[in-house]
Amino acid sequence: MESGFGSDFGSDFGSGGSGGGKLDPGLIMEQVKVQIAVANAQELLQRMTDKCFRKCIGKPGGSLDNAEQKCIAMCMDRYMDSWNTVSRAYNSRLQRERANM
């Protein structure tokens, strides 16, 4: 069974819409942006999971105890807050640099 995203992307990318076989650069750029956003979200989740697991889980078992649950929740909250702060600062700097060009 194919995923909807993979099959939609391939058909949109290959067909170029109703332009008679011509590729639409705007459509391609939007699809690339979506794929980059998905990859960034996956990387964020993977890094957050790795870091918080290493920090909070001493001995993996069948379930998390109360302290581990609290640690995981706090770790993930702090990680997301940090990620958002860095992202805002980065985007702000990019905008300033683009304005100065």
C-alpha positions as CSV (number, residue, x, y, z in Angstrom):
1,M,0.0,0.0,0.0
2,E,1.5,3.3,-1.1
3,S,1.4,6.4,1.2
4,G,-0.6,9.3,0.0
5,F,2.3,11.7,0.3
6,G,4.7,9.7,-1.8
7,S,2.3,9.1,-4.6
8,D,0.9,12.6,-4.6
9,F,4.4,14.1,-4.7
10,G,5.5,11.9,-7.5
11,S,2.5,12.6,-9.7
12,D,2.5,16.3,-9.1
13,F,6.2,16.6,-9.6
14,G,6.3,14.5,-12.8
15,S,3.2,15.9,-14.5
16,G,3.8,19.6,-14.0
17,G,0.1,20.2,-13.8
18,S,-1.9,21.1,-16.9
19,G,1.1,22.8,-18.6
20,G,1.5,20.1,-21.2
21,G,4.5,18.4,-19.6
22,K,6.2,21.6,-18.4
23,L,7.4,21.7,-14.9
24,D,6.0,24.5,-12.7
25,P,9.0,26.0,-10.8
26,G,6.6,27.5,-8.2
27,L,5.0,24.1,-7.5
28,I,8.4,22.4,-7.3
29,M,9.6,25.0,-4.8
30,E,6.5,24.5,-2.6
31,Q,7.0,20.8,-2.7
32,V,10.6,21.1,-1.7
33,K,9.7,23.5,1.1
34,V,7.2,21.0,2.4
35,Q,9.7,18.1,2.3
36,I,12.3,20.3,4.1
37,A,9.8,21.2,6.8
38,V,8.9,17.5,7.3
39,A,12.6,16.5,7.5
40,N,13.2,19.3,10.0
41,A,10.3,18.2,12.2
42,Q,11.5,14.6,12.0
43,E,15.0,15.6,13.0
44,L,13.7,17.8,15.9
45,L,11.6,14.9,17.2
46,Q,14.5,12.4,16.9
47,R,17.0,14.7,18.6
48,M,14.6,15.6,21.4
49,T,13.8,11.9,21.9
50,D,17.4,10.9,22.1
51,K,18.5,13.7,24.4
52,C,15.6,13.4,26.8
53,F,15.8,9.6,26.9
54,R,19.5,9.7,27.8
55,K,18.9,12.4,30.4
56,C,15.8,10.9,32.1
57,I,15.8,7.1,31.7
58,G,18.4,5.4,33.9
59,K,17.2,1.8,33.5
60,P,14.7,1.2,30.7
61,G,11.9,-1.0,31.8
62,G,8.3,-1.9,30.9
63,S,7.0,1.5,32.1
64,L,8.1,4.9,33.2
65,D,8.0,5.8,36.9
66,N,6.6,9.1,38.1
67,A,10.0,10.8,38.2
68,E,10.9,9.7,34.7
69,Q,7.5,10.9,33.4
70,K,8.1,14.3,34.9
71,C,11.7,14.5,33.7
72,I,10.6,13.6,30.1
73,A,7.8,16.2,30.1
74,M,10.1,18.9,31.4
75,C,12.9,18.0,29.1
76,M,10.7,18.0,26.1
77,D,9.2,21.4,27.1
78,R,12.6,22.9,27.6
79,Y,13.9,21.5,24.3
80,M,10.9,22.8,22.4
81,D,11.2,26.3,24.1
82,S,14.9,26.3,23.2
83,W,14.3,25.2,19.6
84,N,11.6,27.9,19.2
85,T,13.9,30.6,20.6
86,V,16.8,29.7,18.3
87,S,14.5,29.5,15.3
88,R,13.0,32.9,16.0
89,A,16.5,34.4,16.4
90,Y,17.7,32.7,13.2
91,N,14.7,33.9,11.2
92,S,15.1,37.4,12.5
93,R,18.8,37.5,11.5
94,L,18.0,36.1,8.1
95,Q,15.4,38.9,7.6
96,R,17.8,41.6,8.7
97,E,20.5,40.2,6.4
98,R,18.1,40.1,3.4
99,A,17.0,43.6,4.1
100,N,20.6,44.8,4.0
101,M,21.3,43.2,0.6
